[in-house]
Amino acid sequence: MTAEAPADRGAALAPVAPAAIVRVLVRPLTKILNPLMVRLASRRFFPMAQIHHIGRRSGKAYVTPTSAHDAATCC
């Protein structure tokens, strides 16, 4: 048993702002690198794949690059 107060059990955590390195470096790189990765992901010998999906609310088509491995040769 833990000694937590009853009011703390269902309390939601406050949102945390992203770190400065994420705001300054990672987000701009993501805007540049994601389109490049989408183009490379369709190559035969590149270990990436594309996930095509439709936004639930907007109906907009999205393409997400992701890592992919052949199950027979993986690990």
KAJOQUI-V913711 format. One record per backbone hydrogen bond with DSSP energy under -1.0 kcal/mol. NH is the residue of the N-H (numbers start at 0). CO is the residue of the C=O. If there is no record, write none. Layout:
# KAJOQUI-V913711
[[NH/CO] [NH/CO]]
This chain:
# KAJOQUI-V913711
[[7/4] [22/18] [23/19] [24/20] [25/20] [26/21] [28/24] [29/25] [30/26] [31/27] [32/28] [33/29] [36/32] [37/33] [38/34] [39/35] [40/36] [42/39] [47/45] [48/65] [50/63] [52/61] [54/59] [58/54] [61/52] [63/50] [65/48] [67/46] [73/69]]
